[in-house]
Amino acid sequence: MSNPVFFAPAGSLDQVEPAGLVTVDGAEARHAVTVKRLSPGEGVDLVDEQGTRVIGEVESSDSGELVVRALKIVREPSPSPRLILVQALAKGDRDEQAIESATELGIDGVIPWQSDRSIVRWRGDRAVKALAKWRSVVRAATKQSRRARTPEVEDVLDSAGLARRIAQGGAAFILHEDAATSLASQLGDVAALEGDVLLIVGPEGGISPAEVAAFEAAGARMALLGPHVLRSSSAGPAALVVASTVLGRW
Protein backbone atom coordinates (compact mmCIF):
# COMPACT_ATOMS: atom_id res chain seq x y z
CA MET A 1 0.00 0.00 0.00
CA SER A 2 1.23 3.49 -0.83
CA ASN A 3 2.09 5.93 1.93
CA PRO A 4 -0.41 8.54 3.09
CA VAL A 5 0.34 12.01 1.73
CA PHE A 6 0.56 15.28 3.63
CA PHE A 7 1.22 18.77 2.35
CA ALA A 8 4.48 20.37 3.43
CA PRO A 9 4.86 24.15 3.83
CA ALA A 10 5.84 26.00 0.66
CA GLY A 11 9.59 25.86 0.11
CA SER A 12 10.23 23.43 2.96
CA LEU A 13 11.22 20.58 0.61
CA ASP A 14 13.52 22.58 -1.68
CA GLN A 15 16.76 21.73 0.12
CA VAL A 16 15.89 18.38 1.67
CA GLU A 17 18.40 15.57 1.24
CA PRO A 18 18.16 11.85 2.10
CA ALA A 19 18.28 11.31 5.88
CA GLY A 20 17.30 14.95 6.45
CA LEU A 21 14.41 15.93 8.70
CA VAL A 22 11.27 17.82 7.67
CA THR A 23 8.89 19.32 10.21
CA VAL A 24 5.19 19.75 9.50
CA ASP A 25 2.89 21.55 11.91
CA GLY A 26 -0.59 23.03 11.99
CA ALA A 27 -3.61 21.28 10.50
CA GLU A 28 -1.56 18.75 8.54
CA ALA A 29 0.29 17.62 11.65
CA ARG A 30 -2.94 17.35 13.63
CA HIS A 31 -4.52 15.26 10.86
CA ALA A 32 -1.48 12.95 10.73
CA VAL A 33 -1.36 12.44 14.48
CA THR A 34 -4.96 12.56 15.68
CA VAL A 35 -6.81 11.18 12.63
CA LYS A 36 -4.27 8.91 10.94
CA ARG A 37 -2.56 8.16 14.28
CA LEU A 38 0.87 7.92 12.65
CA SER A 39 3.65 6.85 14.95
CA PRO A 40 7.46 6.68 14.67
CA GLY A 41 8.70 4.29 12.01
CA GLU A 42 5.59 4.45 9.82
CA GLY A 43 5.91 5.42 6.16
CA VAL A 44 4.67 8.80 4.96
CA ASP A 45 5.03 11.03 1.90
CA LEU A 46 5.36 14.81 2.04
CA VAL A 47 4.58 16.84 -1.08
CA ASP A 48 4.87 20.53 -1.89
CA GLU A 49 2.00 20.50 -4.46
CA GLN A 50 4.51 21.57 -7.15
CA GLY A 51 5.91 18.14 -8.00
CA THR A 52 8.38 17.43 -5.18
CA ARG A 53 7.74 14.32 -3.11
CA VAL A 54 9.70 13.26 -0.03
CA ILE A 55 9.26 9.57 0.72
CA GLY A 56 10.08 9.09 4.37
CA GLU A 57 9.18 7.71 7.74
CA VAL A 58 7.88 9.32 10.88
CA GLU A 59 10.69 10.31 13.23
CA SER A 60 8.45 11.74 15.92
CA SER A 61 4.90 12.98 16.34
CA ASP A 62 2.71 14.81 18.80
CA SER A 63 -0.47 16.88 18.59
CA GLY A 64 1.26 19.93 17.19
CA GLU A 65 4.17 18.62 15.14
CA LEU A 66 5.11 15.83 12.76
CA VAL A 67 8.79 15.22 12.06
CA VAL A 68 9.65 13.07 9.03
CA ARG A 69 13.03 11.62 8.08
CA ALA A 70 13.54 11.68 4.31
CA LEU A 71 14.44 8.37 2.68
CA LYS A 72 14.07 9.41 -0.96
CA ILE A 73 13.36 12.65 -2.81
CA VAL A 74 11.46 12.53 -6.10
CA ARG A 75 11.08 15.52 -8.43
CA GLU A 76 8.14 14.89 -10.73
CA PRO A 77 8.37 16.97 -13.93
CA SER A 78 5.42 19.01 -15.13
CA PRO A 79 3.59 16.96 -17.78
CA SER A 80 3.65 18.04 -21.40
CA PRO A 81 1.20 18.56 -22.89
CA ARG A 82 -0.93 19.60 -19.95
CA LEU A 83 -4.50 18.29 -19.91
CA ILE A 84 -6.97 20.98 -18.86
CA LEU A 85 -10.63 20.32 -18.07
CA VAL A 86 -12.90 23.18 -19.09
CA GLN A 87 -15.96 22.42 -16.98
CA ALA A 88 -19.22 24.28 -17.50
CA LEU A 89 -20.94 25.32 -14.29
CA ALA A 90 -23.69 22.82 -13.51
CA LYS A 91 -26.44 22.40 -10.93
CA GLY A 92 -26.55 19.85 -8.15
CA ASP A 93 -22.80 19.93 -7.52
CA ARG A 94 -22.21 17.89 -10.68
CA ASP A 95 -19.44 20.28 -11.68
CA GLU A 96 -17.69 19.65 -8.36
CA GLN A 97 -18.07 15.90 -8.85
CA ALA A 98 -16.43 16.28 -12.25
CA ILE A 99 -13.39 18.18 -11.05
CA GLU A 100 -12.94 15.90 -8.04
CA SER A 101 -12.90 12.77 -10.22
CA ALA A 102 -10.73 14.45 -12.85
CA THR A 103 -8.18 15.37 -10.19
CA GLU A 104 -8.04 11.79 -8.95
CA LEU A 105 -7.55 10.63 -12.55
CA GLY A 106 -4.67 13.03 -13.24
CA ILE A 107 -5.96 16.31 -14.71
CA ASP A 108 -3.34 19.09 -14.76
CA GLY A 109 -5.62 22.10 -14.59
CA VAL A 110 -9.27 23.16 -14.40
CA ILE A 111 -11.10 26.12 -15.93
CA PRO A 112 -14.61 26.96 -14.63
CA TRP A 113 -16.76 28.00 -17.58
CA GLN A 114 -19.85 30.21 -17.31
CA SER A 115 -21.51 28.95 -20.49
CA ASP A 116 -24.53 30.51 -22.16
CA ARG A 117 -26.78 27.66 -21.02
CA SER A 118 -25.40 27.17 -17.51
CA ILE A 119 -28.22 27.32 -14.99
CA VAL A 120 -25.77 28.08 -12.18
CA ARG A 121 -24.41 31.63 -12.21
CA TRP A 122 -21.30 32.91 -10.44
CA ARG A 123 -21.67 36.57 -9.57
CA GLY A 124 -20.19 38.83 -6.90
CA ASP A 125 -19.50 37.23 -3.54
CA ARG A 126 -20.94 33.93 -4.75
CA ALA A 127 -18.28 33.75 -7.47
CA VAL A 128 -15.49 34.26 -4.94
CA LYS A 129 -16.88 31.58 -2.61
CA ALA A 130 -17.58 29.14 -5.43
CA LEU A 131 -14.09 29.45 -6.88
CA ALA A 132 -12.59 28.92 -3.42
CA LYS A 133 -14.79 25.81 -3.03
CA TRP A 134 -13.57 24.40 -6.37
CA ARG A 135 -9.96 24.94 -5.33
CA SER A 136 -10.64 23.25 -2.01
CA VAL A 137 -12.25 20.26 -3.76
CA VAL A 138 -9.28 19.89 -6.11
CA ARG A 139 -6.76 20.18 -3.28
CA ALA A 140 -8.54 17.55 -1.20
CA ALA A 141 -8.71 15.20 -4.19
CA THR A 142 -4.99 15.76 -4.81
CA LYS A 143 -4.22 14.60 -1.29
CA GLN A 144 -6.64 11.67 -1.40
CA SER A 145 -5.14 10.38 -4.65
CA ARG A 146 -1.60 10.86 -3.30
CA ARG A 147 -0.48 13.26 -6.02
CA ALA A 148 2.59 15.48 -5.67
CA ARG A 149 1.21 18.27 -7.84
CA THR A 150 -2.08 20.10 -7.23
CA PRO A 151 -3.89 21.07 -10.45
CA GLU A 152 -4.36 24.78 -10.96
CA VAL A 153 -7.95 26.02 -10.88
CA GLU A 154 -8.03 29.13 -13.06
CA ASP A 155 -10.46 32.03 -12.76
CA VAL A 156 -13.92 31.53 -14.24
CA LEU A 157 -14.31 32.36 -17.94
CA ASP A 158 -17.37 33.28 -19.94
CA SER A 159 -17.70 32.01 -23.50
CA ALA A 160 -15.94 34.99 -25.03
CA GLY A 161 -13.07 34.55 -22.60
CA LEU A 162 -12.87 30.84 -23.37
CA ALA A 163 -12.67 31.56 -27.09
CA ARG A 164 -9.70 33.84 -26.41
CA ARG A 165 -8.10 31.13 -24.27
CA ILE A 166 -8.49 28.62 -27.11
CA ALA A 167 -6.91 31.04 -29.56
CA GLN A 168 -3.76 31.26 -27.42
CA GLY A 169 -2.56 27.95 -28.87
CA GLY A 170 -2.32 24.31 -27.98
CA ALA A 171 -5.30 22.13 -28.79
CA ALA A 172 -8.94 22.26 -27.75
CA PHE A 173 -11.67 19.67 -28.12
CA ILE A 174 -15.38 20.37 -27.76
CA LEU A 175 -16.93 17.16 -26.47
CA HIS A 176 -20.13 16.99 -28.48
CA GLU A 177 -22.56 14.25 -29.49
CA ASP A 178 -22.84 15.68 -33.02
CA ALA A 179 -19.11 15.32 -33.72
CA ALA A 180 -18.15 13.10 -36.64
CA THR A 181 -14.82 11.80 -35.33
CA SER A 182 -13.79 10.43 -31.96
CA LEU A 183 -11.64 12.16 -29.37
CA ALA A 184 -9.26 9.18 -29.38
CA SER A 185 -8.62 9.41 -33.12
CA GLN A 186 -7.94 13.15 -32.97
CA LEU A 187 -5.66 13.07 -29.94
CA GLY A 188 -2.95 11.28 -31.90
CA ASP A 189 -2.23 14.58 -33.64
CA VAL A 190 -1.25 16.31 -30.39
CA ALA A 191 1.04 13.70 -28.82
CA ALA A 192 4.10 15.92 -29.35
CA LEU A 193 2.30 19.16 -28.46
CA GLU A 194 3.98 21.34 -25.83
CA GLY A 195 0.99 23.56 -25.05
CA ASP A 196 -2.26 22.80 -23.27
CA VAL A 197 -4.95 20.37 -24.39
CA LEU A 198 -8.37 21.72 -23.42
CA LEU A 199 -11.20 19.22 -22.92
CA ILE A 200 -14.40 21.27 -23.07
CA VAL A 201 -17.51 19.95 -21.32
CA GLY A 202 -20.83 21.74 -21.66
CA PRO A 203 -23.69 22.17 -19.16
CA GLU A 204 -26.90 20.15 -18.80
CA GLY A 205 -28.52 22.00 -21.70
CA GLY A 206 -25.58 21.47 -24.02
CA ILE A 207 -23.23 23.87 -25.76
CA SER A 208 -25.04 26.42 -27.91
CA PRO A 209 -24.45 26.53 -31.69
CA ALA A 210 -23.07 30.06 -31.32
CA GLU A 211 -20.52 28.86 -28.77
CA VAL A 212 -19.49 25.93 -30.95
CA ALA A 213 -19.00 28.29 -33.90
CA ALA A 214 -16.96 30.75 -31.82
CA PHE A 215 -14.76 28.02 -30.37
CA GLU A 216 -14.18 26.42 -33.78
CA ALA A 217 -13.27 29.82 -35.21
CA ALA A 218 -10.69 30.13 -32.40
CA GLY A 219 -9.18 26.75 -33.31
CA ALA A 220 -11.14 24.13 -31.36
CA ARG A 221 -12.38 20.87 -32.87
CA MET A 222 -15.53 18.93 -32.10
CA ALA A 223 -14.88 15.42 -30.80
CA LEU A 224 -17.10 12.46 -30.04
CA LEU A 225 -16.42 10.90 -26.66
CA GLY A 226 -18.36 7.68 -27.09
CA PRO A 227 -21.66 6.09 -28.17
CA HIS A 228 -23.63 7.35 -25.16
CA VAL A 229 -24.60 10.78 -23.85
CA LEU A 230 -22.82 11.41 -20.56
CA ARG A 231 -23.75 13.74 -17.72
CA SER A 232 -21.69 16.86 -17.16
CA SER A 233 -20.26 15.15 -14.07
CA SER A 234 -18.88 12.16 -15.98
CA ALA A 235 -17.92 13.50 -19.43
CA GLY A 236 -14.75 15.26 -18.28
CA PRO A 237 -13.33 12.33 -16.31
CA ALA A 238 -14.17 9.97 -19.20
CA ALA A 239 -12.38 12.25 -21.67
CA LEU A 240 -9.37 12.37 -19.37
CA VAL A 241 -9.16 8.57 -19.30
CA VAL A 242 -9.20 8.50 -23.10
CA ALA A 243 -6.56 11.23 -23.35
CA SER A 244 -4.31 9.64 -20.73
CA THR A 245 -4.42 6.34 -22.61
CA VAL A 246 -3.82 7.76 -26.08
CA LEU A 247 -1.01 10.05 -24.90
CA GLY A 248 0.74 7.24 -23.06
CA ARG A 249 0.24 8.49 -19.53
CA TRP A 250 -1.46 5.27 -18.52
GIMONOR-V12917 format. One record per pair of residues at least 6 apart in sequence whose C-alpha atoms are under 7 Angstrom apart, sorted by the first residue. I is the first residue (numbers start at 1). J is the second residue. Records with the same first field share a line. If there is no record, write none. Layout:
I=J / J
This chain:
3=43 / 44 / 45
4=44 / 45 / 146
5=44 / 45 / 46 / 143 / 146
6=28 / 45 / 46 / 47 / 143
7=28 / 46 / 47 / 48
8=24 / 46 / 47 / 48
9=48
10=48
13=48
17=70
18=70 / 71 / 72 / 73
19=69 / 70 / 71
20=69 / 70
21=67 / 68 / 69 / 70
22=67 / 68 / 69
23=65 / 66 / 67 / 68
24=65 / 66 / 67
25=64 / 65 / 66
26=64
29=64 / 65 / 66
30=63 / 64
32=38
33=61 / 62 / 63
34=63
39=58 / 60 / 61
40=58 / 59 / 60
41=57 / 58 / 59
42=57 / 58
43=56 / 57 / 58
44=55 / 56 / 57 / 58
45=53 / 54 / 55 / 56
46=53 / 54 / 55
47=53 / 54 / 148
48=148
49=148 / 149 / 150
50=148 / 149 / 150
51=75 / 76 / 77 / 148 / 149
52=74 / 75 / 76 / 148
53=73 / 74 / 75 / 148
54=70 / 72 / 73 / 74
55=70 / 71 / 72 / 73
56=68 / 69 / 70 / 71 / 72
57=68 / 69 / 70
58=67 / 68 / 69
59=67 / 68 / 69
60=66 / 67
61=67
80=194
81=193 / 194 / 195 / 196 / 197
82=108 / 195 / 196 / 197
83=107 / 108 / 109 / 196 / 197 / 198
84=107 / 108 / 109 / 110 / 196 / 197 / 198 / 199
85=109 / 110 / 111 / 198 / 199 / 200 / 236
86=110 / 111 / 112 / 113 / 198 / 199 / 200 / 201
87=95 / 111 / 112 / 113 / 200 / 201 / 202
88=112 / 113 / 114 / 115 / 118 / 201 / 202 / 203
89=95 / 112 / 113 / 114 / 118 / 120 / 203
90=118 / 119 / 120 / 203 / 204
91=119 / 120
94=232 / 233
95=232 / 233
96=134
97=233
98=233 / 234 / 236 / 237
99=138
100=137 / 138 / 141
101=237
102=236 / 237 / 240
103=138 / 141 / 142
104=141 / 142 / 145
107=151 / 240
108=151 / 152
109=151 / 152 / 153
110=151 / 152 / 153 / 154
111=153 / 154 / 155 / 156
112=155 / 156 / 157
113=156 / 157 / 158
114=121 / 156 / 157 / 158 / 159
115=158 / 159
117=203 / 205 / 206
118=203
135=153
139=150
142=150
159=211
163=214 / 215 / 218
166=172 / 218 / 219 / 220
167=218 / 219
169=195
170=193 / 195 / 196 / 197
171=196 / 197 / 198 / 220
172=197 / 198 / 199 / 220 / 221
173=198 / 199 / 200 / 220 / 221 / 222 / 223
174=199 / 200 / 201 / 220 / 221 / 222 / 223
175=200 / 201 / 222 / 223 / 224 / 225
176=222 / 223 / 224
177=224 / 229
179=222 / 223 / 224
180=224
181=223 / 224
182=223 / 224 / 225
183=223 / 224 / 225
184=242 / 243 / 246
187=243 / 246
188=246
191=247
201=232 / 235 / 236
202=232
203=232
204=232
225=239
244=250
